[in-house]
Amino acid sequence: MGSKTTMGTKTNGLNATAATLRPLADRVVAKPLAREEMTKSGIMLPDTAKEKPMRGTVIAAGEGRRTDDGVRIPLEVQVGDQILFTKYAGSEFKLADEELLILSEKDILAVVAS
């Protein structure tokens, strides 16, 4: 899988739309995984009953935060990582009909091993 950089953000070909985004400092843009449409027993869930996803894929990442003395601390996550994040983390937004989430690195709980 080829890796390209747009405005300092690696995209790994995951999402051409997110290639136009450049999160600042310790922020990442994630594409939440699809919400459950149906229960295990086969009951369809309306949008109001669906749980907010807490898992997603990093599609763009900032360069990391700076300390008070100007040293940059790189992010521990990178583009393509599957992550778990806090339930009400970040800000949801739509870009080219795609639901995305921008959140701080501190709201990321773990990287899911593949």
Residue frames relative to the residue before (quaternion, step in Angstrom):
aa qw qx qy qz dx dy dz
M 1.0000 0.0000 0.0000 0.0000 0.00 0.00 0.00
G 0.3596 -0.7657 0.4921 0.2055 3.58 -0.59 1.11
S 0.2627 -0.7594 0.5772 0.1454 3.54 -1.10 0.70
K 0.0161 -0.7907 0.6119 0.0103 3.57 -0.88 0.90
T 0.2841 -0.7491 0.5746 0.1674 3.53 -1.20 0.49
T 0.0379 -0.7727 0.6337 -0.0009 3.55 -0.94 0.94
M 0.8375 -0.0902 0.0183 0.5386 3.55 -0.61 1.16
G 0.7405 -0.4347 0.2335 0.4563 3.60 0.95 0.85
T 0.6592 0.4873 -0.3118 0.4804 3.60 1.23 0.00
K 0.3331 -0.7360 0.5520 0.2065 3.59 -0.72 1.04
T 0.1726 -0.8150 0.5467 0.0842 3.58 -0.97 0.81
N 0.2021 -0.8160 0.5179 0.1587 3.64 1.16 -0.43
G 0.6141 -0.5851 0.3503 0.3973 3.62 1.09 0.53
L 0.4238 0.7348 -0.4544 0.2720 3.63 1.22 0.11
N 0.8234 -0.0467 0.1029 0.5561 3.57 0.87 -0.84
A 0.3182 -0.7774 0.5130 0.1769 3.57 -0.36 1.22
T 0.6057 0.5651 -0.3525 0.4353 3.60 1.09 -0.67
A 0.6989 0.4700 -0.2725 0.4652 3.58 0.88 -0.93
A 0.5133 0.6472 -0.4235 0.3718 3.60 1.20 -0.31
T 0.6465 0.5178 -0.3224 0.4582 3.60 1.18 -0.41
L 0.6285 0.5275 -0.3277 0.4684 3.58 1.28 -0.19
R 0.0502 -0.7690 0.6363 0.0370 3.55 -1.12 0.71
P 0.2306 -0.7924 0.5489 0.1328 3.58 -0.05 1.26
L 0.3899 -0.7297 0.5177 0.2182 3.55 -1.06 0.74
A 0.8692 0.1125 -0.0923 0.4726 3.52 -1.29 0.59
D 0.8176 -0.2432 0.1942 0.4845 3.60 -0.75 -1.07
R 0.4585 0.6812 -0.4544 0.3454 3.58 1.09 0.63
V 0.1385 -0.7654 0.6227 0.0852 3.53 -1.25 0.57
V 0.2978 -0.6927 0.6198 0.2177 3.55 -1.27 0.48
A 0.0485 -0.8052 0.5909 -0.0149 3.56 -0.79 1.06
K 0.3051 -0.6946 0.6168 0.2097 3.51 -1.23 0.61
P 0.3419 -0.7558 0.5178 0.2091 3.61 -0.41 1.19
L 0.5068 -0.6192 0.4976 0.3349 3.56 -1.11 0.68
A 0.6433 -0.5475 0.3733 0.3836 3.55 -1.17 0.59
R 0.4715 -0.6628 0.5112 0.2776 3.51 -1.10 0.76
E 0.5904 -0.5751 0.4288 0.3699 3.54 -1.17 0.57
E 0.2749 -0.7694 0.5610 0.1330 3.57 -0.85 1.02
M 0.8074 0.1416 -0.0205 0.5724 3.55 1.12 -0.70
T 0.4681 -0.6585 0.5062 0.3016 3.57 -1.08 0.69
K 0.6806 -0.4761 0.3537 0.4301 3.58 -1.27 0.20
S 0.6907 0.4674 -0.2817 0.4745 3.58 1.12 -0.59
G 0.6220 -0.6036 0.3191 0.3834 3.60 1.28 0.11
I 0.4868 0.6510 -0.4479 0.3724 3.61 1.22 0.25
M 0.3989 -0.7138 0.5265 0.2328 3.59 -0.84 1.02
L 0.2656 -0.7726 0.5601 0.1372 3.58 -0.94 0.91
P 0.3735 -0.6918 0.5591 0.2634 3.61 -0.93 0.80
D 0.6928 -0.4879 0.3271 0.4182 3.60 -1.21 0.41
T 0.6600 0.5314 -0.3152 0.4274 3.60 0.98 -0.77
A 0.7069 0.4547 -0.2618 0.4743 3.61 1.15 -0.51
K 0.5469 0.6333 -0.3957 0.3785 3.59 1.25 -0.25
E 0.4375 -0.6776 0.5246 0.2725 3.55 -1.04 0.79
K 0.5201 -0.6121 0.4934 0.3338 3.53 -1.13 0.67
P 0.4681 -0.6891 0.4599 0.3074 3.61 -0.79 0.93
M 0.1888 -0.7735 0.5968 0.0994 3.54 -1.15 0.70
R 0.6740 0.4145 -0.2739 0.5467 3.54 1.29 0.36
G 0.1441 0.7974 -0.5754 0.1111 3.54 -1.03 0.75
T 0.4666 -0.6453 0.5299 0.2917 3.52 -1.40 -0.08
V 0.4153 -0.6895 0.5350 0.2568 3.57 -0.90 0.92
I 0.0889 -0.8198 0.5650 0.0295 3.58 -0.71 1.07
A 0.7726 0.0333 -0.0579 0.6313 3.59 1.30 -0.19
A 0.0645 -0.8093 0.5838 0.0018 3.56 -1.04 0.76
G 0.4811 -0.6514 0.5096 0.2906 3.53 -1.14 0.71
E 0.6441 -0.5493 0.3835 0.3693 3.55 -1.32 0.03
G 0.6274 -0.5106 0.3479 0.4739 3.59 1.24 -0.27
R 0.5346 -0.6350 0.4495 0.3301 3.54 -1.23 0.40
R 0.3781 -0.6942 0.5623 0.2428 3.54 -1.31 0.35
T 0.4326 -0.6669 0.5418 0.2731 3.54 -1.10 0.74
D 0.7078 -0.4512 0.3232 0.4372 3.59 -1.26 0.13
D 0.7221 0.4043 -0.2546 0.5003 3.60 1.10 -0.57
G 0.6574 -0.5879 0.2859 0.3749 3.61 1.22 0.49
V 0.4966 0.6431 -0.4412 0.3809 3.61 1.22 0.08
R 0.3299 -0.7486 0.5416 0.1935 3.58 -0.82 1.00
I 0.1941 -0.7510 0.6238 0.0961 3.56 -0.96 0.99
P 0.3360 -0.7746 0.4943 0.2066 3.62 -0.39 1.17
L 0.5897 -0.5760 0.4418 0.3540 3.54 -1.26 0.52
E 0.4465 -0.6796 0.5151 0.2710 3.55 -1.22 0.55
V 0.6865 0.4029 -0.2761 0.5387 3.59 1.27 -0.17
Q 0.1437 -0.7807 0.6011 0.0925 3.52 -1.24 0.41
V 0.6948 -0.4577 0.3440 0.4352 3.55 -1.28 0.31
G 0.7591 0.3467 -0.2859 0.4709 3.54 -0.94 0.97
D 0.5429 0.6217 -0.4013 0.3972 3.60 1.23 -0.35
Q 0.3327 -0.6701 0.6228 0.2290 3.55 -1.18 0.73
I 0.0557 -0.8314 0.5527 -0.0128 3.59 -0.71 1.05
L 0.2776 -0.6757 0.6475 0.2170 3.51 -1.40 0.34
F 0.0263 -0.8089 0.5874 -0.0076 3.58 -0.89 0.89
T 0.6583 -0.5135 0.3656 0.4115 3.55 -1.25 0.38
K 0.6803 -0.5672 0.3026 0.3519 3.53 -1.11 0.83
Y 0.8113 0.2068 -0.1055 0.5365 3.60 0.84 -0.87
A 0.2829 0.7960 -0.4855 0.2248 3.57 1.15 0.65
G 0.8641 0.2543 -0.1464 0.4090 3.47 -1.34 0.44
S 0.4588 -0.6399 0.5437 0.2906 3.47 -1.42 -0.25
E 0.3195 -0.7403 0.5618 0.1850 3.54 -0.85 1.00
F 0.0954 0.7735 -0.6245 0.0518 3.54 -1.14 0.68
K 0.3645 -0.7099 0.5631 0.2149 3.53 -1.32 0.35
L 0.0162 0.7703 -0.6367 0.0297 3.55 -0.98 0.89
A 0.8289 -0.0926 0.0033 0.5516 3.57 -0.59 1.20
D 0.6947 -0.5069 0.2541 0.4425 3.58 0.83 1.08
E 0.5828 0.5468 -0.3842 0.4622 3.58 1.16 0.54
E 0.3607 -0.7288 0.5444 0.2055 3.58 -0.83 1.04
L 0.0264 0.8034 -0.5910 0.0673 3.58 -0.70 1.12
L 0.2382 -0.7484 0.6060 0.1259 3.52 -1.33 0.31
I 0.1150 -0.7643 0.6290 0.0839 3.57 -0.93 0.87
L 0.0748 0.8121 -0.5695 0.1031 3.57 -0.75 1.06
S 0.5390 -0.6024 0.4860 0.3323 3.52 -1.31 0.38
E 0.6284 -0.5474 0.3952 0.3864 3.55 -1.18 0.55
K 0.6238 0.5654 -0.3452 0.4147 3.61 1.04 -0.69
D 0.6488 0.5113 -0.3180 0.4653 3.63 1.21 -0.38
I 0.5718 0.5653 -0.3835 0.4543 3.58 1.30 -0.11
L 0.3010 -0.7925 0.5134 0.1335 3.54 -0.72 1.13
A 0.8050 -0.1185 0.1275 0.5672 3.58 0.96 -0.84
V 0.3539 -0.6539 0.6150 0.2626 3.52 -1.38 0.30
V 0.3432 -0.7441 0.5400 0.1922 3.58 -0.82 1.03
A 0.3884 -0.7184 0.5300 0.2282 3.57 -0.73 1.09
S 0.3128 -0.7734 0.5216 0.1788 3.57 -0.92 0.87
